[in-house]
Amino acid sequence: MWRDAIEGWLAGDSALRRYGPWAVLVVAAAAYFRRFAKDPVGMVVYPQAGDCVLQSAPLGECSKMFSYPPSFAFLMAPFAAMPMGLRIAVWYAISVAATVGCYMISEKLVFKLLPGRWSEIELAVLRTITVVLSIKFVLAVFEYQAYDTLAYFFVLAGLWAVVENRALLGGVALGFVTAIKATPLVFLPYLVVKRRFVAAAVFAIALVVFSCAPDIYSALHGAQPHYLNIWLGQIAAPALSGKADVGTMFWDAWMGVNLLNQSMRGMVARLVVDTSYARYGETIYHVASLALIAVVGLLLLRSARRERFPAVDASILLVSMLMLSPMTSRYHYILFILPYMTITGIAMRDRALRPAAIVTLIVSFVLGTATSNDLAGHVLTEWSYAHNFLVISALALLPFLGFVILRKAEPQSAI
């Protein structure tokens, strides 16, 4: 009886039902704004780099803390002229909108995997569980005023456009986000595997155009183009090869034993430090990376013809982005939104996969969230980071997602 009553209320057309969730979002966003504005980390570094591009000044000298692709610096140029208060307000609005967009597009991808009627109660459960599982990483992005939510939105938007056979829009979105973030490059070979050749071609063209935009701007203003080449030579190449100079910021953050680096490279560095294997650390990392790439590649080849699987495919690629990045901080784990929602949806709709899906979610949540937060305390949080719990929480998602692809039957679309 209570289920019917709740279902009836949720399915109703009352103003509370239609606008209640948005009202809650507005109130929560307004309440959180003070904390967001307290320490303007991103809104100092990002606009500073944007101003460097406007002045055609070298990023490495003008904004030493900026290691992101120069295209992102160019994107942030309009913020350079804004007073700090306006910067923060505009960036907050963009961040909130992008966060909502990430959840909404993830939901669309899950419905593609699990078609059929979803009751209002099921939708509420799916959304609530996903938010609870991922909220720590969402708030971490806000804490640092990072741009990962915005980048994630373009990844998901580009993927959804491709799924909807809008190759031009999808390719441009994915090319743009790769130009400002780099790691979404993993979606280019994926489009080829899925035989989305037009989208892949547009992706490649857009990537080149957006990546060259700062240099084009400099050339038009009579300066020597240099941004892309310098970034590739001084940041991207050392990050991939592991040959950054010892003692530099990039060595300490990316190659050294840095608790904040929760990528596979950081994990390997922590595992081999003070052991006889330390000299082989970089080799071990590259072997592990190649193994991950091989496994992911084989899984994606297996799902190449399965049109309902973009949510599963993208979840695997998002985990790969976290693992293969030279530097993965906890706020980068906002990428868990789609994997968590996908596995939650499968748990709700497929009886055969439900036990494994629930265990996967619990293991990932305990390792990634429950052991590293304010309630757990500083000591337990540092201990969990030192023992790679966050990395393992990401890798723990892959066996289940891989099994979903490898089994012959597709996830059921109804309970």
C-alpha positions in Angstrom: 0.0 0.0 0.0 2.8 2.4 0.9 4.6 1.6 -2.3 1.4 2.5 -4.3 1.0 5.7 -2.4 4.6 6.8 -3.0 4.4 5.7 -6.6 1.2 7.7 -7.1 2.7 10.8 -5.5 5.9 10.6 -7.5 4.0 10.0 -10.7 1.6 12.9 -10.0 1.7 16.2 -11.7 1.9 18.4 -8.6 4.1 21.4 -8.5 6.0 19.9 -5.6 6.8 16.8 -7.5 7.8 18.7 -10.6 9.8 21.5 -9.0 10.7 20.1 -5.6 14.0 18.4 -6.6 15.1 21.6 -8.4 14.2 23.7 -5.4 16.3 21.4 -3.2 19.2 21.8 -5.7 19.0 25.6 -5.6 18.9 25.7 -1.8 21.8 23.2 -1.5 23.8 25.1 -4.1 23.2 28.4 -2.4 24.2 26.9 1.0 27.4 25.5 -0.4 28.5 28.6 -2.2 30.2 30.1 0.8 32.4 27.1 1.2 33.2 27.1 -2.5 34.2 30.8 -2.4 36.3 30.4 0.7 39.6 29.4 -0.9 39.7 30.4 -4.6 42.3 28.0 -5.8 41.2 27.3 -9.4 40.0 30.9 -9.9 43.5 32.1 -9.2 45.5 29.7 -11.3 43.2 29.2 -14.3 42.6 32.9 -15.1 46.2 33.7 -14.5 47.2 31.2 -17.2 44.5 32.6 -19.5 46.0 36.1 -19.0 49.4 34.7 -19.9 48.0 33.5 -23.3 46.4 36.8 -23.9 49.8 38.5 -23.3 51.5 35.8 -25.4 53.8 35.0 -22.4 55.2 31.5 -21.9 53.0 29.5 -19.5 56.0 27.9 -17.7 57.3 31.3 -16.7 54.1 33.3 -16.3 52.0 30.7 -14.5 54.3 28.1 -13.0 51.5 26.1 -11.3 49.7 25.6 -14.5 50.4 22.2 -16.1 47.3 21.7 -18.1 47.0 21.9 -21.9 47.4 25.4 -23.2 43.9 25.2 -24.8 42.4 25.2 -21.4 44.4 28.3 -20.5 43.0 30.0 -23.6 39.5 28.9 -22.7 39.9 30.6 -19.3 41.1 33.9 -20.8 37.7 35.7 -20.4 37.9 35.1 -16.6 41.2 37.1 -16.4 39.4 40.4 -16.8 36.7 39.6 -14.2 37.0 40.7 -10.5 37.5 37.7 -8.2 33.9 37.8 -6.9 32.4 37.6 -10.4 34.9 34.9 -11.4 33.9 32.7 -8.5 30.1 33.2 -9.1 30.3 32.5 -12.8 32.6 29.4 -12.3 30.3 28.1 -9.5 27.2 28.4 -11.8 29.1 26.6 -14.6 30.3 23.9 -12.2 26.8 23.3 -10.8 25.2 23.1 -14.2 27.9 20.7 -15.5 27.4 18.5 -12.4 23.7 18.2 -13.1 24.4 17.6 -16.7 26.8 14.7 -15.9 24.1 13.0 -13.9 21.5 13.5 -16.5 23.5 12.2 -19.4 24.7 9.3 -17.4 21.1 8.4 -16.7 20.4 8.5 -20.5 23.2 6.1 -21.2 22.0 3.7 -18.5 18.5 3.8 -20.0 20.1 2.9 -23.3 21.7 -0.2 -21.7 18.5 -1.1 -19.7 15.5 0.0 -21.8 12.0 -0.4 -20.7 9.7 1.3 -18.2 11.4 2.7 -15.1 8.9 3.5 -12.3 9.2 6.7 -10.4 10.4 4.8 -7.3 13.0 3.0 -9.4 14.2 6.3 -10.8 14.4 7.8 -7.3 16.4 4.8 -6.0 18.8 4.9 -9.0 19.5 8.6 -8.6 19.7 8.5 -4.8 22.2 5.6 -4.7 24.3 7.2 -7.4 24.5 10.5 -5.6 25.3 8.9 -2.3 28.1 6.8 -3.9 29.6 9.7 -5.8 29.0 12.8 -3.8 32.4 12.8 -2.1 34.1 13.2 -5.5 31.6 15.8 -6.7 32.3 17.9 -3.7 36.1 17.4 -4.0 35.9 19.1 -7.5 34.1 22.0 -5.9 36.6 22.2 -3.1 39.5 22.8 -5.5 37.4 24.8 -8.0 38.7 22.3 -10.5 37.5 22.0 -14.1 37.0 18.2 -14.1 33.2 18.3 -13.9 33.1 20.6 -16.9 35.5 18.3 -18.9 33.5 15.3 -17.8 30.3 16.9 -19.1 31.8 17.4 -22.5 33.0 13.7 -22.5 29.5 12.5 -21.7 27.8 15.0 -24.0 30.1 14.0 -26.9 29.5 10.3 -26.3 25.7 10.7 -26.1 25.7 12.7 -29.3 27.6 9.8 -31.0 25.1 7.4 -29.6 22.3 9.5 -31.1 24.1 9.4 -34.5 25.1 13.1 -34.3 28.6 12.4 -35.4 29.6 16.0 -36.1 28.5 17.3 -32.7 29.9 14.3 -30.8 33.3 14.5 -32.6 33.6 18.2 -31.9 32.7 17.8 -28.2 35.2 15.0 -27.7 37.9 16.7 -29.7 37.4 19.9 -27.7 37.5 18.2 -24.3 40.6 16.2 -25.3 42.3 19.5 -26.3 41.7 20.9 -22.8 42.1 17.7 -20.7 44.2 15.3 -22.8 43.1 12.0 -21.1 39.8 11.7 -23.1 42.0 10.8 -26.0 41.2 7.2 -25.1 37.8 7.7 -26.7 39.4 8.2 -30.2 40.4 4.6 -30.7 37.1 3.6 -29.1 35.2 5.4 -31.9 37.2 3.5 -34.5 36.5 0.2 -32.8 32.8 1.1 -32.8 33.1 1.9 -36.5 32.0 5.5 -35.9 34.5 6.7 -38.5 32.9 10.1 -39.2 32.9 10.9 -35.5 36.5 9.8 -35.1 37.6 11.9 -38.1 35.8 15.0 -36.7 37.3 14.2 -33.3 40.8 14.2 -34.7 40.3 17.5 -36.7 38.7 19.2 -33.7 41.5 18.1 -31.5 44.1 19.6 -33.8 42.2 22.9 -34.3 41.4 23.5 -30.6 45.0 22.5 -29.5 46.5 25.0 -31.9 44.1 27.8 -30.9 46.5 29.5 -28.5 49.3 29.5 -31.0 47.0 30.8 -33.7 46.0 33.6 -31.4 49.6 34.4 -30.7 50.5 34.4 -34.3 47.6 36.7 -35.2 48.9 39.1 -32.6 52.5 39.1 -33.9 54.0 36.7 -31.4 55.9 33.5 -31.9 53.7 30.5 -31.6 55.0 28.2 -28.9 52.4 26.9 -26.5 51.6 23.5 -28.0 55.2 22.4 -28.7 56.4 23.5 -25.3 53.5 21.7 -23.5 54.2 18.5 -25.5 57.9 18.6 -24.9 58.1 19.8 -21.3 54.9 18.2 -19.8 53.2 15.6 -21.9 56.4 13.8 -23.0 58.0 13.5 -19.5 54.6 12.4 -18.1 54.4 9.6 -20.6 58.1 8.6 -20.5 58.6 9.1 -16.8 61.8 11.1 -17.5 61.0 14.3 -15.7 63.9 15.8 -13.8 64.2 14.6 -10.2 63.3 17.4 -7.8 61.0 19.2 -10.2 57.3 19.8 -9.4 56.3 17.2 -12.0 58.6 14.5 -10.6 57.4 15.0 -7.1 53.7 15.1 -8.1 53.7 12.4 -10.8 56.6 10.0 -10.4 57.4 10.3 -6.7 55.7 8.8 -3.7 52.9 11.3 -3.6 49.8 10.3 -1.5 47.7 12.7 -3.6 48.5 10.8 -6.8 46.0 8.1 -6.9 46.8 6.8 -10.4 48.4 3.5 -11.3 51.7 5.3 -11.6 51.3 6.6 -8.0 50.4 3.2 -6.8 53.4 1.5 -8.4 55.7 4.2 -6.9 54.3 3.5 -3.4 54.6 -0.2 -3.8 58.2 -0.3 -4.8 59.6 2.5 -2.7 62.4 1.3 -0.3 62.5 -2.1 -2.0 64.9 -3.8 -4.3 62.4 -3.2 -7.1 62.5 0.6 -6.9 64.9 0.8 -9.8 62.4 -1.0 -12.0 59.4 1.1 -10.9 58.9 2.9 -14.2 59.3 -0.4 -16.1 56.7 -2.1 -13.8 54.4 0.8 -14.4 54.6 0.6 -18.1 54.1 -3.1 -18.1 51.0 -2.7 -15.9 49.7 0.1 -18.2 50.2 -2.1 -21.3 48.4 -4.9 -19.6 45.5 -2.7 -18.7 45.3 -1.3 -22.2 45.3 -4.8 -23.7 42.5 -6.0 -21.4 40.4 -2.9 -22.0 41.1 -3.1 -25.8 40.0 -6.8 -25.9 36.8 -6.0 -23.9 35.9 -3.1 -26.2 36.5 -5.3 -29.3 34.1 -7.8 -27.8 31.4 -5.1 -27.4 32.0 -3.4 -30.7 28.8 -4.6 -32.3 26.6 -4.2 -29.2 24.7 -0.9 -29.6 23.2 -0.9 -26.1 26.6 -0.9 -24.4 28.0 2.6 -24.5 27.4 3.0 -20.7 29.5 -0.1 -20.0 32.2 0.8 -22.6 32.5 4.3 -21.3 32.6 3.2 -17.7 35.6 1.1 -18.5 37.3 3.9 -20.5 36.7 6.3 -17.6 38.4 4.0 -15.1 41.2 3.7 -17.6 41.6 7.4 -17.8 42.0 7.5 -14.0 44.5 4.7 -14.0 46.6 5.8 -17.0 46.8 9.5 -16.1 50.3 10.5 -14.7 48.5 12.4 -12.0 45.1 11.5 -10.6 43.8 13.3 -7.6 40.7 12.4 -5.6 38.6 15.0 -7.4 39.4 13.3 -10.7 37.3 10.4 -9.4 34.2 12.3 -10.2 34.4 10.1 -13.3 32.8 7.4 -11.1 29.3 8.9 -11.7 28.7 6.9 -14.8 30.2 3.6 -13.6 28.4 3.8 -10.3 25.1 4.6 -12.0 25.6 1.8 -14.6 26.3 -0.9 -12.0 23.5 0.4 -9.8 21.1 0.2 -12.7 22.2 -3.4 -13.5 21.8 -4.4 -9.9 18.2 -3.1 -9.9 17.1 -4.6 -13.2 19.0 -7.9 -13.6 18.4 -10.6 -11.0 21.3 -12.8 -12.2 23.9 -10.0 -12.0 22.4 -8.3 -8.8 24.6 -10.0 -6.2 27.9 -9.4 -8.0 26.8 -5.8 -8.8 26.0 -5.1 -5.2 29.3 -6.6 -3.9 31.2 -4.5 -6.5 29.5 -1.3 -5.4 30.1 -2.0 -1.7 33.8 -2.9 -2.2 34.4 0.2 -4.3 32.5 2.5 -2.0 34.3 1.2 1.2 37.7 1.5 -0.4 37.1 4.7 -2.2 34.9 6.7 0.2 34.3 5.1 3.6 38.0 4.8 4.5 39.0 8.3 3.4 36.7 11.2 4.5 36.2 13.5 7.4 34.4 10.9 9.5 37.1 8.4 8.9 39.7 10.9 10.2 43.0 12.2 8.9 45.0 9.1 10.1 42.8 6.5 8.4 42.5 8.7 5.3 46.3 9.0 4.8 46.7 5.3 5.6 44.2 4.3 2.9 45.8 6.6 0.4 49.3 5.2 1.2 47.9 1.6 0.7 46.2 2.5 -2.6 42.6 2.0 -1.5 41.3 4.6 -3.9 43.1 3.1 -6.9 41.9 -0.4 -5.9 38.3 1.0 -5.7 38.6 1.9 -9.4 40.2 -1.3 -10.5 37.5 -3.2 -8.5 34.9 -2.0 -11.0 36.6 -3.6 -14.0 36.0 -7.3 -13.3 32.2 -6.8 -13.1 32.0 -4.5 -16.1 34.2 -6.9 -18.0 32.0 -9.8 -17.1 28.9 -7.9 -18.3 30.6 -7.6 -21.7 32.0 -11.2 -21.9 28.8 -13.0 -21.0 26.5 -13.8 -24.0 23.3 -12.5 -22.5 22.8 -8.8 -22.3 21.6 -7.2 -19.0 17.8 -7.6 -18.6 15.7 -4.6 -19.2 13.1 -5.5 -16.6 13.0 -7.0 -13.2 
